[in-house]
Amino acid sequence: MLDAILAGDFPGVDNLREQAVTVRARRGCTCGCGTIELVGYDGPPDGLTSVPDELTIVDDAGEILGSVLLLTTHGQLSSLEVASYGDPLPMPDLGHAQLERRPGTVLG
């Protein structure tokens, strides 16, 4: 999921790709969703404030169930947040995820 979101082209993505090489995942939220925390990167902070791309989660019929967002803190990878439009969702497989740019995102 992390690599899929970082496949896009946006300001700061190269720094996040470098972080992704050494970052580790650990259990995040306790609500039952598949959110994971990303830890272990000790490099300098970057000016990146948000990641414009997300993965839209769909079911076998193509209905949208939620999304996976990559969150950063001071330009460092923070978590893969699983947001659902109903019951909490586990981390989906890539076959049920589509990369999209959030509407209204302005890249500078």
A tleap script that builds the chain and sets N, CA, C and O, in Angstrom:
source leaprc.protein.ff14SB
mol = sequence {
  NMET LEU ASP ALA ILE LEU ALA GLY ASP PHE
  PRO GLY VAL ASP ASN LEU ARG GLU GLN ALA
  VAL THR VAL ARG ALA ARG ARG GLY CYS THR
  CYS GLY CYS GLY THR ILE GLU LEU VAL GLY
  TYR ASP GLY PRO PRO ASP GLY LEU THR SER
  VAL PRO ASP GLU LEU THR ILE VAL ASP ASP
  ALA GLY GLU ILE LEU GLY SER VAL LEU LEU
  LEU THR THR HIE GLY GLN LEU SER SER LEU
  GLU VAL ALA SER TYR GLY ASP PRO LEU PRO
  MET PRO ASP LEU GLY HIE ALA GLN LEU GLU
  ARG ARG PRO GLY THR VAL LEU CGLY
}
set mol.1.N position { 0.825 -1.192 0.000 }
set mol.1.CA position { 0.000 0.000 0.000 }
set mol.1.C position { 0.869 1.256 0.000 }
set mol.1.O position { 0.598 2.214 -0.723 }
set mol.2.N position { 1.906 1.235 0.813 }
set mol.2.CA position { 2.802 2.392 0.886 }
set mol.2.C position { 3.435 2.657 -0.473 }
set mol.2.O position { 3.431 3.793 -0.948 }
set mol.3.N position { 3.975 1.628 -1.097 }
set mol.3.CA position { 4.598 1.798 -2.414 }
set mol.3.C position { 3.588 2.266 -3.454 }
set mol.3.O position { 3.925 3.062 -4.330 }
set mol.4.N position { 2.363 1.782 -3.367 }
set mol.4.CA position { 1.336 2.179 -4.331 }
set mol.4.C position { 1.033 3.670 -4.221 }
set mol.4.O position { 0.901 4.348 -5.240 }
set mol.5.N position { 0.923 4.186 -3.007 }
set mol.5.CA position { 0.651 5.616 -2.830 }
set mol.5.C position { 1.850 6.452 -3.259 }
set mol.5.O position { 1.685 7.531 -3.828 }
set mol.6.N position { 3.054 5.957 -2.989 }
set mol.6.CA position { 4.257 6.712 -3.349 }
set mol.6.C position { 4.640 6.565 -4.820 }
set mol.6.O position { 5.660 7.111 -5.243 }
set mol.7.N position { 3.850 5.845 -5.603 }
set mol.7.CA position { 4.119 5.702 -7.037 }
set mol.7.C position { 3.774 6.972 -7.805 }
set mol.7.O position { 4.246 7.170 -8.924 }
set mol.8.N position { 2.956 7.827 -7.210 }
set mol.8.CA position { 2.562 9.073 -7.869 }
set mol.8.C position { 3.697 10.079 -7.889 }
set mol.8.O position { 4.749 9.866 -7.286 }
set mol.9.N position { 3.468 11.172 -8.585 }
set mol.9.CA position { 4.459 12.237 -8.684 }
set mol.9.C position { 3.886 13.482 -8.015 }
set mol.9.O position { 2.891 14.044 -8.474 }
set mol.10.N position { 4.522 13.904 -6.930 }
set mol.10.CA position { 4.116 15.120 -6.228 }
set mol.10.C position { 5.314 15.642 -5.450 }
set mol.10.O position { 6.241 14.883 -5.168 }
set mol.11.N position { 5.313 16.922 -5.099 }
set mol.11.CA position { 6.445 17.496 -4.362 }
set mol.11.C position { 6.703 16.737 -3.063 }
set mol.11.O position { 5.777 16.495 -2.290 }
set mol.12.N position { 7.962 16.361 -2.821 }
set mol.12.CA position { 8.340 15.667 -1.609 }
set mol.12.C position { 8.301 14.155 -1.689 }
set mol.12.O position { 8.717 13.478 -0.749 }
set mol.13.N position { 7.807 13.610 -2.799 }
set mol.13.CA position { 7.664 12.151 -2.895 }
set mol.13.C position { 9.010 11.435 -2.848 }
set mol.13.O position { 9.088 10.334 -2.302 }
set mol.14.N position { 10.070 12.020 -3.399 }
set mol.14.CA position { 11.380 11.360 -3.373 }
set mol.14.C position { 11.858 11.161 -1.940 }
set mol.14.O position { 12.400 10.106 -1.612 }
set mol.15.N position { 11.665 12.162 -1.084 }
set mol.15.CA position { 12.042 12.042 0.321 }
set mol.15.C position { 11.249 10.926 1.000 }
set mol.15.O position { 11.812 10.146 1.768 }
set mol.16.N position { 9.951 10.846 0.723 }
set mol.16.CA position { 9.125 9.805 1.330 }
set mol.16.C position { 9.527 8.421 0.831 }
set mol.16.O position { 9.495 7.454 1.592 }
set mol.17.N position { 9.901 8.321 -0.432 }
set mol.17.CA position { 10.371 7.029 -0.959 }
set mol.17.C position { 11.646 6.585 -0.251 }
set mol.17.O position { 11.812 5.399 0.034 }
set mol.18.N position { 12.542 7.516 0.035 }
set mol.18.CA position { 13.760 7.190 0.776 }
set mol.18.C position { 13.406 6.694 2.183 }
set mol.18.O position { 13.992 5.724 2.664 }
set mol.19.N position { 12.465 7.347 2.831 }
set mol.19.CA position { 12.039 6.923 4.165 }
set mol.19.C position { 11.423 5.531 4.134 }
set mol.19.O position { 11.624 4.736 5.051 }
set mol.20.N position { 10.673 5.241 3.077 }
set mol.20.CA position { 9.959 3.963 2.973 }
set mol.20.C position { 10.901 2.768 2.965 }
set mol.20.O position { 10.495 1.659 3.311 }
set mol.21.N position { 12.144 2.977 2.576 }
set mol.21.CA position { 13.111 1.881 2.517 }
set mol.21.C position { 13.401 1.333 3.916 }
set mol.21.O position { 13.599 0.128 4.075 }
set mol.22.N position { 13.427 2.203 4.932 }
set mol.22.CA position { 13.818 1.768 6.273 }
set mol.22.C position { 12.697 1.806 7.306 }
set mol.22.O position { 12.877 1.314 8.420 }
set mol.23.N position { 11.563 2.369 6.970 }
set mol.23.CA position { 10.476 2.494 7.932 }
set mol.23.C position { 9.906 1.114 8.270 }
set mol.23.O position { 9.927 0.202 7.445 }
set mol.24.N position { 9.401 0.979 9.488 }
set mol.24.CA position { 8.766 -0.262 9.929 }
set mol.24.C position { 7.305 0.016 10.251 }
set mol.24.O position { 6.920 1.142 10.566 }
set mol.25.N position { 6.509 -1.029 10.165 }
set mol.25.CA position { 5.084 -0.902 10.459 }
set mol.25.C position { 4.784 -1.549 11.801 }
set mol.25.O position { 5.365 -2.574 12.159 }
set mol.26.N position { 3.852 -0.925 12.546 }
set mol.26.CA position { 3.359 -1.541 13.774 }
set mol.26.C position { 1.864 -1.259 13.877 }
set mol.26.O position { 1.347 -0.329 13.257 }
set mol.27.N position { 1.195 -2.064 14.656 }
set mol.27.CA position { -0.245 -1.923 14.809 }
set mol.27.C position { -0.591 -0.491 15.211 }
set mol.27.O position { 0.059 0.104 16.070 }
set mol.28.N position { -1.622 0.044 14.575 }
set mol.28.CA position { -2.031 1.412 14.864 }
set mol.28.C position { -3.295 1.449 15.687 }
set mol.28.O position { -3.268 1.183 16.889 }
set mol.29.N position { -4.366 1.764 15.072 }
set mol.29.CA position { -5.659 1.960 15.721 }
set mol.29.C position { -6.160 0.663 16.380 }
set mol.29.O position { -5.837 -0.438 15.934 }
set mol.30.N position { -6.950 0.817 17.443 }
set mol.30.CA position { -7.507 -0.345 18.130 }
set mol.30.C position { -9.003 -0.526 17.865 }
set mol.30.O position { -9.654 -1.332 18.530 }
set mol.31.N position { -9.556 0.218 16.895 }
set mol.31.CA position { -10.992 0.131 16.626 }
set mol.31.C position { -11.361 -1.073 15.770 }
set mol.31.O position { -12.543 -1.368 15.595 }
set mol.32.N position { -10.373 -1.763 15.240 }
set mol.32.CA position { -10.645 -2.898 14.366 }
set mol.32.C position { -10.308 -2.618 12.914 }
set mol.32.O position { -10.360 -3.526 12.085 }
set mol.33.N position { -9.965 -1.385 12.588 }
set mol.33.CA position { -9.583 -1.069 11.212 }
set mol.33.C position { -8.135 -1.492 10.968 }
set mol.33.O position { -7.429 -1.873 11.901 }
set mol.34.N position { -7.708 -1.424 9.735 }
set mol.34.CA position { -6.370 -1.859 9.362 }
set mol.34.C position { -5.300 -0.787 9.433 }
set mol.34.O position { -4.209 -0.987 8.900 }
set mol.35.N position { -5.570 0.343 10.070 }
set mol.35.CA position { -4.588 1.419 10.165 }
set mol.35.C position { -3.304 0.924 10.824 }
set mol.35.O position { -3.340 0.210 11.826 }
set mol.36.N position { -2.166 1.316 10.240 }
set mol.36.CA position { -0.870 0.963 10.828 }
set mol.36.C position { -0.021 2.216 11.001 }
set mol.36.O position { -0.128 3.164 10.224 }
set mol.37.N position { 0.821 2.210 12.026 }
set mol.37.CA position { 1.775 3.290 12.243 }
set mol.37.C position { 3.065 2.952 11.514 }
set mol.37.O position { 3.424 1.782 11.379 }
set mol.38.N position { 3.755 3.976 11.048 }
set mol.38.CA position { 5.037 3.818 10.376 }
set mol.38.C position { 6.098 4.456 11.257 }
set mol.38.O position { 6.024 5.649 11.551 }
set mol.39.N position { 7.084 3.673 11.682 }
set mol.39.CA position { 8.079 4.143 12.636 }
set mol.39.C position { 9.479 3.748 12.184 }
set mol.39.O position { 9.652 2.888 11.320 }
set mol.40.N position { 10.468 4.389 12.782 }
set mol.40.CA position { 11.847 3.982 12.588 }
set mol.40.C position { 12.687 4.879 11.719 }
set mol.40.O position { 13.887 4.638 11.580 }
set mol.41.N position { 12.108 5.910 11.123 }
set mol.41.CA position { 12.888 6.834 10.308 }
set mol.41.C position { 13.393 7.946 11.202 }
set mol.41.O position { 12.603 8.620 11.865 }
set mol.42.N position { 14.718 8.148 11.228 }
set mol.42.CA position { 15.306 9.161 12.106 }
set mol.42.C position { 15.952 10.310 11.352 }
set mol.42.O position { 16.749 11.051 11.929 }
set mol.43.N position { 15.630 10.473 10.087 }
set mol.43.CA position { 16.232 11.532 9.296 }
set mol.43.C position { 15.638 12.890 9.609 }
set mol.43.O position { 14.733 13.008 10.436 }
set mol.44.N position { 16.148 13.913 8.945 }
set mol.44.CA position { 15.663 15.276 9.189 }
set mol.44.C position { 14.234 15.459 8.685 }
set mol.44.O position { 13.831 14.813 7.718 }
set mol.45.N position { 13.475 16.327 9.328 }
set mol.45.CA position { 12.125 16.605 8.854 }
set mol.45.C position { 12.154 17.289 7.488 }
set mol.45.O position { 13.156 17.894 7.107 }
set mol.46.N position { 11.074 17.190 6.779 }
set mol.46.CA position { 10.924 17.767 5.453 }
set mol.46.C position { 9.749 18.733 5.517 }
set mol.46.O position { 8.948 18.651 6.448 }
set mol.47.N position { 9.622 19.627 4.578 }
set mol.47.CA position { 8.535 20.598 4.575 }
set mol.47.C position { 7.202 20.066 4.089 }
set mol.47.O position { 6.211 20.795 4.106 }
set mol.48.N position { 7.152 18.817 3.656 }
set mol.48.CA position { 5.913 18.246 3.124 }
set mol.48.C position { 4.829 18.246 4.200 }
set mol.48.O position { 5.062 17.786 5.318 }
set mol.49.N position { 3.653 18.759 3.867 }
set mol.49.CA position { 2.575 18.812 4.843 }
set mol.49.C position { 1.466 17.814 4.572 }
set mol.49.O position { 0.754 17.442 5.505 }
set mol.50.N position { 1.285 17.363 3.335 }
set mol.50.CA position { 0.257 16.363 3.049 }
set mol.50.C position { 0.597 15.611 1.773 }
set mol.50.O position { 1.323 16.109 0.912 }
set mol.51.N position { 0.065 14.422 1.670 }
set mol.51.CA position { 0.251 13.577 0.493 }
set mol.51.C position { -1.036 13.666 -0.316 }
set mol.51.O position { -2.103 13.341 0.203 }
set mol.52.N position { -0.965 14.099 -1.581 }
set mol.52.CA position { -2.183 14.351 -2.344 }
set mol.52.C position { -2.866 13.093 -2.879 }
set mol.52.O position { -4.028 13.148 -3.283 }
set mol.53.N position { -2.158 11.958 -2.887 }
set mol.53.CA position { -2.729 10.740 -3.452 }
set mol.53.C position { -3.220 9.822 -2.347 }
set mol.53.O position { -2.656 9.793 -1.253 }
set mol.54.N position { -4.268 9.075 -2.639 }
set mol.54.CA position { -4.816 8.099 -1.708 }
set mol.54.C position { -5.273 6.886 -2.501 }
set mol.54.O position { -5.398 6.938 -3.724 }
set mol.55.N position { -5.518 5.800 -1.794 }
set mol.55.CA position { -6.049 4.597 -2.419 }
set mol.55.C position { -7.525 4.505 -2.071 }
set mol.55.O position { -7.885 4.518 -0.894 }
set mol.56.N position { -8.381 4.412 -3.076 }
set mol.56.CA position { -9.803 4.209 -2.855 }
set mol.56.C position { -10.039 2.708 -2.776 }
set mol.56.O position { -9.591 1.958 -3.644 }
set mol.57.N position { -10.742 2.269 -1.734 }
set mol.57.CA position { -11.010 0.853 -1.527 }
set mol.57.C position { -12.383 0.535 -2.107 }
set mol.57.O position { -13.372 1.201 -1.799 }
set mol.58.N position { -12.429 -0.495 -2.951 }
set mol.58.CA position { -13.682 -0.912 -3.563 }
set mol.58.C position { -13.927 -2.393 -3.277 }
set mol.58.O position { -12.991 -3.149 -3.019 }
set mol.59.N position { -15.207 -2.797 -3.327 }
set mol.59.CA position { -15.533 -4.211 -3.164 }
set mol.59.C position { -15.512 -4.896 -4.531 }
set mol.59.O position { -15.162 -4.271 -5.532 }
set mol.60.N position { -15.879 -6.160 -4.577 }
set mol.60.CA position { -15.840 -6.911 -5.833 }
set mol.60.C position { -16.762 -6.334 -6.902 }
set mol.60.O position { -16.529 -6.538 -8.093 }
set mol.61.N position { -17.808 -5.617 -6.489 }
set mol.61.CA position { -18.742 -5.011 -7.441 }
set mol.61.C position { -18.314 -3.601 -7.839 }
set mol.61.O position { -18.992 -2.961 -8.643 }
set mol.62.N position { -17.206 -3.108 -7.295 }
set mol.62.CA position { -16.735 -1.774 -7.627 }
set mol.62.C position { -17.301 -0.672 -6.763 }
set mol.62.O position { -17.037 0.503 -7.018 }
set mol.63.N position { -18.079 -1.020 -5.737 }
set mol.63.CA position { -18.641 -0.023 -4.827 }
set mol.63.C position { -17.542 0.484 -3.887 }
set mol.63.O position { -16.747 -0.303 -3.375 }
set mol.64.N position { -17.503 1.789 -3.666 }
set mol.64.CA position { -16.479 2.382 -2.807 }
set mol.64.C position { -16.809 2.108 -1.343 }
set mol.64.O position { -17.908 2.403 -0.873 }
set mol.65.N position { -15.834 1.535 -0.632 }
set mol.65.CA position { -15.992 1.209 0.782 }
set mol.65.C position { -15.242 2.168 1.696 }
set mol.65.O position { -15.601 2.324 2.863 }
set mol.66.N position { -14.202 2.811 1.172 }
set mol.66.CA position { -13.387 3.701 1.985 }
set mol.66.C position { -12.112 4.071 1.261 }
set mol.66.O position { -12.061 4.068 0.031 }
set mol.67.N position { -11.076 4.390 2.033 }
set mol.67.CA position { -9.811 4.787 1.416 }
set mol.67.C position { -8.647 4.518 2.366 }
set mol.67.O position { -8.829 4.322 3.567 }
set mol.68.N position { -7.447 4.513 1.789 }
set mol.68.CA position { -6.214 4.425 2.561 }
set mol.68.C position { -5.448 5.706 2.288 }
set mol.68.O position { -5.130 6.017 1.140 }
set mol.69.N position { -5.154 6.446 3.346 }
set mol.69.CA position { -4.424 7.707 3.237 }
set mol.69.C position { -3.057 7.539 3.877 }
set mol.69.O position { -2.921 6.857 4.893 }
set mol.70.N position { -2.060 8.151 3.293 }
set mol.70.CA position { -0.728 8.185 3.872 }
set mol.70.C position { -0.589 9.495 4.631 }
set mol.70.O position { -0.681 10.573 4.044 }
set mol.71.N position { -0.367 9.399 5.933 }
set mol.71.CA position { -0.219 10.590 6.761 }
set mol.71.C position { 1.249 10.810 7.094 }
set mol.71.O position { 2.016 9.864 7.268 }
set mol.72.N position { 1.619 12.084 7.179 }
set mol.72.CA position { 2.983 12.452 7.548 }
set mol.72.C position { 2.927 13.411 8.732 }
set mol.72.O position { 1.923 14.087 8.959 }
set mol.73.N position { 4.023 13.455 9.477 }
set mol.73.CA position { 4.192 14.409 10.562 }
set mol.73.C position { 5.519 15.115 10.327 }
set mol.73.O position { 6.571 14.476 10.361 }
set mol.74.N position { 5.487 16.405 10.094 }
set mol.74.CA position { 6.690 17.190 9.803 }
set mol.74.C position { 7.473 16.573 8.633 }
set mol.74.O position { 8.704 16.537 8.647 }
set mol.75.N position { 6.739 16.089 7.625 }
set mol.75.CA position { 7.380 15.536 6.440 }
set mol.75.C position { 7.934 14.140 6.617 }
set mol.75.O position { 8.651 13.648 5.745 }
set mol.76.N position { 7.618 13.484 7.734 }
set mol.76.CA position { 8.075 12.109 7.947 }
set mol.76.C position { 6.875 11.172 7.929 }
set mol.76.O position { 5.797 11.514 8.415 }
set mol.77.N position { 7.078 9.977 7.358 }
set mol.77.CA position { 6.003 9.003 7.304 }
set mol.77.C position { 5.465 8.751 8.702 }
set mol.77.O position { 6.235 8.565 9.644 }
set mol.78.N position { 4.139 8.744 8.841 }
set mol.78.CA position { 3.509 8.599 10.147 }
set mol.78.C position { 2.585 7.378 10.207 }
set mol.78.O position { 2.708 6.555 11.114 }
set mol.79.N position { 1.660 7.254 9.243 }
set mol.79.CA position { 0.748 6.109 9.264 }
set mol.79.C position { 0.053 5.929 7.927 }
set mol.79.O position { -0.036 6.847 7.112 }
set mol.80.N position { -0.435 4.718 7.731 }
set mol.80.CA position { -1.362 4.406 6.654 }
set mol.80.C position { -2.718 4.288 7.326 }
set mol.80.O position { -2.987 3.322 8.039 }
set mol.81.N position { -3.566 5.273 7.095 }
set mol.81.CA position { -4.857 5.384 7.759 }
set mol.81.C position { -5.933 4.749 6.881 }
set mol.81.O position { -6.115 5.145 5.730 }
set mol.82.N position { -6.639 3.768 7.425 }
set mol.82.CA position { -7.743 3.137 6.709 }
set mol.82.C position { -9.030 3.811 7.156 }
set mol.82.O position { -9.444 3.664 8.306 }
set mol.83.N position { -9.657 4.543 6.259 }
set mol.83.CA position { -10.914 5.238 6.547 }
set mol.83.C position { -12.038 4.500 5.836 }
set mol.83.O position { -11.922 4.171 4.656 }
set mol.84.N position { -13.124 4.240 6.552 }
set mol.84.CA position { -14.238 3.519 5.937 }
set mol.84.C position { -15.493 4.374 5.945 }
set mol.84.O position { -15.609 5.329 6.714 }
set mol.85.N position { -16.422 4.018 5.082 }
set mol.85.CA position { -17.710 4.711 5.009 }
set mol.85.C position { -18.781 3.883 5.698 }
set mol.85.O position { -19.971 4.051 5.432 }
set mol.86.N position { -18.358 2.988 6.585 }
set mol.86.CA position { -19.265 2.117 7.336 }
set mol.86.C position { -18.489 1.477 8.462 }
set mol.86.O position { -17.815 2.165 9.230 }
set mol.87.N position { -18.580 0.167 8.566 }
set mol.87.CA position { -17.852 -0.567 9.590 }
set mol.87.C position { -16.348 -0.441 9.354 }
set mol.87.O position { -15.913 -0.231 8.222 }
set mol.88.N position { -15.545 -0.570 10.430 }
set mol.88.CA position { -14.082 -0.520 10.253 }
set mol.88.C position { -13.617 -1.557 9.232 }
set mol.88.O position { -14.128 -2.676 9.190 }
set mol.89.N position { -12.641 -1.169 8.411 }
set mol.89.CA position { -12.122 -2.052 7.369 }
set mol.89.C position { -10.717 -2.513 7.721 }
set mol.89.O position { -9.927 -1.747 8.272 }
set mol.90.N position { -10.403 -3.775 7.399 }
set mol.90.CA position { -9.014 -4.209 7.528 }
set mol.90.C position { -8.193 -3.579 6.411 }
set mol.90.O position { -8.752 -2.999 5.480 }
set mol.91.N position { -6.874 -3.687 6.497 }
set mol.91.CA position { -6.030 -3.220 5.402 }
set mol.91.C position { -6.387 -4.062 4.172 }
set mol.91.O position { -6.261 -5.286 4.218 }
set mol.92.N position { -6.826 -3.442 3.084 }
set mol.92.CA position { -7.248 -4.201 1.899 }
set mol.92.C position { -6.051 -4.703 1.108 }
set mol.92.O position { -4.926 -4.242 1.299 }
set mol.93.N position { -6.309 -5.658 0.212 }
set mol.93.CA position { -5.251 -6.057 -0.713 }
set mol.93.C position { -5.281 -5.088 -1.892 }
set mol.93.O position { -6.283 -4.413 -2.128 }
set mol.94.N position { -4.179 -5.030 -2.624 }
set mol.94.CA position { -4.075 -4.062 -3.728 }
set mol.94.C position { -5.109 -4.287 -4.829 }
set mol.94.O position { -5.414 -3.367 -5.589 }
set mol.95.N position { -5.644 -5.485 -4.921 }
set mol.95.CA position { -6.672 -5.764 -5.928 }
set mol.95.C position { -7.965 -5.004 -5.684 }
set mol.95.O position { -8.797 -4.889 -6.583 }
set mol.96.N position { -8.140 -4.482 -4.465 }
set mol.96.CA position { -9.339 -3.721 -4.123 }
set mol.96.C position { -9.024 -2.248 -3.859 }
set mol.96.O position { -9.779 -1.556 -3.175 }
set mol.97.N position { -7.907 -1.780 -4.405 }
set mol.97.CA position { -7.497 -0.398 -4.172 }
set mol.97.C position { -7.143 0.286 -5.494 }
set mol.97.O position { -6.496 -0.305 -6.359 }
set mol.98.N position { -7.574 1.532 -5.634 }
set mol.98.CA position { -7.308 2.317 -6.832 }
set mol.98.C position { -6.662 3.641 -6.427 }
set mol.98.O position { -7.198 4.362 -5.585 }
set mol.99.N position { -5.511 3.961 -7.024 }
set mol.99.CA position { -4.808 5.201 -6.711 }
set mol.99.C position { -5.552 6.387 -7.316 }
set mol.99.O position { -5.901 6.377 -8.496 }
set mol.100.N position { -5.788 7.402 -6.498 }
set mol.100.CA position { -6.471 8.614 -6.957 }
set mol.100.C position { -5.859 9.828 -6.283 }
set mol.100.O position { -5.314 9.744 -5.183 }
set mol.101.N position { -5.959 10.956 -6.965 }
set mol.101.CA position { -5.553 12.237 -6.382 }
set mol.101.C position { -6.781 12.838 -5.731 }
set mol.101.O position { -7.850 12.890 -6.339 }
set mol.102.N position { -6.631 13.299 -4.478 }
set mol.102.CA position { -7.772 13.904 -3.788 }
set mol.102.C position { -8.242 15.135 -4.548 }
set mol.102.O position { -7.414 15.923 -5.005 }
set mol.103.N position { -9.550 15.318 -4.693 }
set mol.103.CA position { -10.090 16.479 -5.385 }
set mol.103.C position { -9.632 17.783 -4.717 }
set mol.103.O position { -9.533 17.860 -3.493 }
set mol.104.N position { -9.362 18.779 -5.516 }
set mol.104.CA position { -9.001 20.079 -4.997 }
set mol.104.C position { -7.546 20.199 -4.592 }
set mol.104.O position { -7.142 21.242 -4.078 }
set mol.105.N position { -6.741 19.157 -4.807 }
set mol.105.CA position { -5.338 19.207 -4.435 }
set mol.105.C position { -4.590 20.108 -5.392 }
set mol.105.O position { -4.664 19.932 -6.608 }
set mol.106.N position { -3.875 21.065 -4.852 }
set mol.106.CA position { -3.054 21.949 -5.650 }
set mol.106.C position { -1.598 21.594 -5.360 }
set mol.106.O position { -1.158 21.635 -4.212 }
set mol.107.N position { -0.864 21.247 -6.400 }
set mol.107.CA position { 0.547 20.898 -6.243 }
set mol.107.C position { 1.391 22.098 -6.587 }
set mol.107.O position { 1.165 22.758 -7.601 }
set mol.108.N position { 2.368 22.381 -5.741 }
set mol.108.CA position { 3.162 23.574 -5.977 }
set mol.108.C position { 4.547 23.316 -6.124 }
set mol.108.O position { 5.330 24.243 -6.328 }
savepdb mol mol.pdb
quit
